[in-house]
Amino acid sequence: MGILTNAALILIDVQNHFDDPAHGRRNNPDAEEKMATLLHRWRKSNLLVIHIQHISNPSLPHHPGRDIKEIVAPLPGEQVMIKHVNSSFIGTNLERYLREAGIETLVIVGLTTDHCVSTTTRMAKNLGFNPFLVSDATATFERISFDGKLYLAEDIHHMALVSLHDEFATVIDTNGVLQLLEG
């Protein structure tokens, strides 16, 4: 497995909330299937899996939108960390957990590319980890800018990846990760 020997798969905010059409049109409609493929191989390889669940306001009653999507639902024994802000490292014990497990490399997937995924990836690199960000196992939504212009989800996604690649992460696709697992 080479570079992925001391690696963890981090699934960020893969929650039912993002199926709400109010978010608008999204890129990578099959991102969750790619995440599930990686998760299956990760489990088969007995590598560490960590699910991150975003709950902005824990005082509100449970809502099914908070739940992790069934396609990547945690198995018993898999770590689930609850966060309340964009970074998976703030207000959680993620860094300590990874260091205690001897993890050096993070393979990061999830929603949304330009928000929580990007924030977590940047912070992972700043903390000294070796992040790989999986381009086709992340996604985002179209947005209207502060100046009223509509930006397509594909463009936002691509620019987020461009700003991360080579400085904060190695951007790779699902097949590339699978090849590293077999190497």
Buried (B, 14 or more C-beta within 10 A) or exposed (E): EEBBEBBBBBBBBBBBBBEEEEBEEBBBEEBBBBBBBBBEBBEEBEBBBBBBBBBEEEEEEEEEEBBBBEEBBBEEEBBEBEBEEBBBBBEBEBBEBBEEEEBBBBBBBBBBBBBBBBBBBBBBBEBEBBBBBBBBBBBBBBBEEEEEEEBBBBBBBBBBBEEBBEEBBBBBEBEBBEEBBEE
